[in-house]
Amino acid sequence: MRPEEICERFGAVFQPPATDAILGVALPLAFEPLNALRHNEEGGASGWYVWSGDLSRDPDFFQPLHVNHIVDIAPRLAPYLGLPPGWRVQLGRNGHEDVWFDPTLLTVSANDE
């Protein structure tokens, strides 16, 4: 499915990050489910944070990567990156898909979460 279709399906405005924008990724993405959330964009950061398994508060948990690398490391997540700030995604086994708007993501920074 194309990113525009994902946004349309969930009633969200299509707002893809620039391909050279940075996202935070907790590598390796080796566990289920795959999680992603988007804060507001700031500087060159897309606002997207991606991890698998449990979320950690360790300051070194997320590594900065360019958005265009997500196609290589998490291709099934790539179409969801057109969702605007405030959205969360969880993808799991057997086609599990949970996508929802979380307004708290618009009022807290990534460091507060």
Order of alpha helices (4+ residues) and beta strands (2+ residues): alpha-beta-beta-beta-beta-alpha-beta-beta
